[in-house]
Amino acid sequence: MANVPNLSLNDGNSIPQLGFGVFQVPPEDTARITGLAFEAGYRHIDTAQMYGNEKGVGEAIRDSGIARDDLFITSKLNNGFHEPDQARRAFDQSLADLGLDRLDLFLIHWPLPTQYGGDFVSTWKTLIEFQKDGRARSIGVSNFQPAHLARLAEETDVVPAVNQIEVHPYLGNEEARAANRAAGILTEAWSPIAQGGVLTDEVITKVAEQEGRTPAQVTLRWHLQRGDIIFPKSSSPERMAENFALFDFELDDAAMKAITALDRGEAGRTGPNPDTFDMIPD
Ligand SMILES: NC(=O)c1ccc[n+]([C@@H]2O[C@H](COP(=O)([O-])OP(=O)(O)OC[C@H]3O[C@@H](n4cnc5c(N)ncnc54)[C@H](OP(=O)(O)O)[C@@H]3O)[C@@H](O)[C@H]2O)c1
């Protein structure tokens, strides 16, 4: 879209810095809600096998009439399918469910260091196959800690294009962001408004008042100015439009610093800790 910057990935591809996430969008509503996001201007969609709604995203893509090359579609490997043959079958299924012959980005959703004998490296090598055969333009990881990235760097020769991690004003996740940056990996910030949890914060509401913007807009703008990729989720067309209107204002240094200072470290984490998370769906 006109206003959304494209960021360069380390593999020569590029990614729209702002997209739309469909976590917790019910499968039966996904085609309609993704269609509304397209109408609001979003062209980058973040889904996952574990969200159970790839078919709805695929339906919205077909109904939209938008050229495939104008879209950026990401999905992620189900935690239950890290073993290479299972990952291959699961990737085939994602393409079938989305009705696509290639993804723009495919991620390992969680490292699961306490599952599969701690072997996320063979899973990563399987994603490298998908990139080599052209069915995944870019490949990356999600919820990888610096030590997990270090193992991929030691044992393979392909650096993930992105690492999608929890980041918002209450969890700056600076160590993981710094490790990503040092390795040439772009950070994707998930739950960028902490699922709404930061929107009543005193500092954020004050910055919003000063800017004449909403708390969600100043929080999302803070992410963009830090260089992270975001894809806020909303089921309402008004909030989709609100979250897309981020390119006609800028936060000054003082506002940036005030929001960054809200970091609560680990206490600010809302999701699971990637070092211990071991959930495999039934
Ligand atoms: N890789 C991972 O492990 C992982 C984990 C979590 C999320 N993600 C990705 O990141 C995306 C975004 O994260 P998220 O969905 O967890 O949370 P989020 O985008 O931070 O927040 C979404 C929540 O905030 C509300 N909201 C959205 N815009 C708003 C606004 N302008 N004003 C007030 N409330 C607003 C939404 O309600 P309404 O729908 O009612 O507007 C929804 O409840 C996900 O959809 C998914 O793609 C990835």
The ligand as a Gaussian input file, in Angstrom:
#p B3LYP/6-31G(d) Opt

LIG

0 1
 N        4.144000     -15.743000      17.174000
 C        3.390000     -15.777000      18.234000
 O        3.609000     -16.593000      19.143000
 C        2.256000     -14.806000      18.363000
 C        1.575000     -14.681000      19.579000
 C        0.540000     -13.742000      19.661000
 C        0.218000     -12.964000      18.556000
 N        0.896000     -13.146000      17.368000
 C        0.570000     -12.358000      16.162000
 O        0.506000     -10.975000      16.492000
 C       -0.776000     -10.459000      16.125000
 C       -1.184000      -9.333000      17.036000
 O       -1.186000      -9.749000      18.396000
 P       -2.518000     -10.015000      19.241000
 O       -3.634000     -10.307000      18.326000
 O       -2.189000     -11.021000      20.298000
 O       -2.753000      -8.661000      20.032000
 P       -2.784000      -7.108000      19.688000
 O       -2.762000      -6.859000      18.234000
 O       -1.758000      -6.464000      20.572000
 O       -4.202000      -6.683000      20.282000
 C       -5.420000      -7.166000      19.775000
 C       -6.517000      -6.824000      20.775000
 O       -6.597000      -5.406000      20.959000
 C       -7.870000      -4.921000      20.547000
 N       -7.634000      -3.733000      19.734000
 C       -7.052000      -3.698000      18.496000
 N       -6.935000      -2.439000      18.065000
 C       -7.460000      -1.648000      19.028000
 C       -7.629000      -0.254000      19.161000
 N       -7.228000       0.577000      18.189000
 N       -8.195000       0.229000      20.299000
 C       -8.601000      -0.614000      21.272000
 N       -8.455000      -1.956000      21.210000
 C       -7.906000      -2.463000      20.090000
 C       -8.517000      -6.032000      19.751000
 O       -9.908000      -6.028000      19.971000
 P      -10.954000      -5.951000      18.728000
 O      -10.682000      -7.152000      17.879000
 O      -12.266000      -5.974000      19.400000
 O      -10.662000      -4.646000      18.027000
 C       -7.886000      -7.277000      20.354000
 O       -8.587000      -7.659000      21.522000
 C       -1.677000     -11.702000      16.208000
 O       -2.922000     -11.526000      15.583000
 C       -0.787000     -12.727000      15.567000
 O       -0.789000     -12.559000      14.169000
 C        1.902000     -14.044000      17.271000

